[in-house]
Structures are given as C-alpha cells and as structure tokens.
Amino acid sequence: MNPAWSVIFFTTLAGAAQGLVVTLALATLGGVAPSGGYVGLGLGLALAMLLASLGASTLHLGHPERAWRAVLMWRTSWLSREVIVLPVFIATVALWWWSLRSGTAAPWLPVLAIVLALALWWCTAMIYACLRFIQEWAHALTVVNYLLIGMASGLLLAAALAVLAGEAAFARHLAVPALVATLLAWATRTAALRRNAALKPKSTAQSATGIHHPRLRQVAMGMTGGAYNTREFFHGMGLAVLQRVRWALHGLAFAAPAAAIAATLATGSPGWLVAGCAVQALGLLAERWLFFAQARHPQNLYYQVVS
C-alpha cells in the first residue's frame, strides 16, 4: 500500500495520547499521581495531541465537509465506530481536564477514559485487521500491536512530561512499566514482521487471469500511463529503503527508548527519559509507515509491474 502521511500522523498521535491518558487514569485511580497540576498538564497535552490527530485525519478526505456521513454505517463498519468513539473520548478527556481546573473532578472520569481508550484502540486496529484479503493485517497481532505500542509510547511520554514538570520521582516510578511495555511491544511487533515476511500470497497471476499455465509472466501493465491503482496501492520504494525503515523501526521505536529507560533505572537520572521519548517519536513514524507499506494488495499482482 502507499502510506498516507495524514493517517500515519493520526494513528501515531492518537495512540500515544491514548496511552498517556490511560497512564494518568491508572495513576489517579491507584493514588500515585503527583499532586498539583501534573495530571491537568498531561491531560492538556493529550487533548492537544488528539485534536491534532483529528485534524490530520481530515487531510485524507477528498470532501471533509461530508465526514459526518462516516457514522451512518456504524452497524457494519469499524471506521464508522472509530468516528463515533474518537470524539466521545476527546470530550471525556476535555471534561476531565476542565473538572480538574475547576476542582470538581468526578471519580468516574478516569474509569470512563480508560474504557474509551481501549475501545478506540480496538476500533482503529480492526479497521485493518478485518480486511481478510490483506494478509499482513488480518491477524490478532494487529490489535495487540496498536494497544501495546500506544501504551509504550504513552507511558514514556508521561514519564518525560513528569521530568519536565519537576516530578522526577514520579518519572522514575513510571520507568519500569514503560520498559516492560516497550519490550512487549517490540516483541509482538517483531513477531508480526516475521509472520508477514513468511507469507505466501493466496492469489497468483494464474488465479487472477484464469490462465493456468505454469510459466505465466506479465510483461506490460496494460495501459500507457499511471492511474489511481498504480499510485495508491503500492509505495514504489525499493527493498533497500524498506530495510532502512525496518532498522529505524527496531532502533528508534524500541531499542533506543528501552536503553534510555534502562539508563534511568541504572543511574537514577530521569533526563534519559526525555531523550528516549524524542527518539521514539521518530521511530513510531517509521513503524507506522512500514505497517501500511508492507501490506500487499492483491491487485498489485497486475499493477505492481509498473512500479
């Protein structure tokens, strides 16, 4: 597939914001959240990220003014369900943030925020996992990766924010769960990459054309120029580029953040968490780009010849 940067930024920003909100909610419910304005600061950041992700998602629409129609298919479409859950989640985060500022925070708001964050992860991941004809997405690890990568990035973001807000003790408190989430996300993402690398397409040139000769080979694309099919369903990058992105995924999204968290645990210096969070942001963009680019649409049996 040809990754759309609007969707890449949407899923990356929203996932990290969801992880941040869940971290703050669990810390609040567990009674370990710092006093003062840290939770409100974190919710404000999460709200800004969610609004930015919502804005990025509209850039993928040919007619943004018709976006409201997406909710009409909620009975059968995971995209419609995501469109419904996302604004409800944003409104809940905004209400929680406002109630903290006004001193009227309700105890049920963190619980509702966790439930909605989990529902949003499920809806977003199922948009891709339900597409059985794209084998790289149609498996349970797609949902697991969305959740674990979101939690790993949210925990590290919460820790980095705590360092910048002068809550170093809370940042060190988050280091262990952030490391565990990062390593789990790395393991499951690696498992998904290995699974996808071993896939064999269910469709072949023979099955697509109905010509069952054992040595069928396509030599032309059947048209004189490119079209929507040749632009949108294949990224056009070579194997060398894909390998570099794969190394960036492992190194920047997982290995470097895990090393930064481990350095904090070893030295007690929380400054490593800020550096790890900054590096991870770049790695997550590479991870999400590869998630979309690695998906092989069956139509590329015909059109990929031109790429």
Summary of the structure (lengths in Angstrom):
residues: 307
radius of gyration: 21.4
end to end distance: 11.9
largest distance: 74.2
contacts: 973
relative contact order: 0.14
helix: 74%
strand: 0%
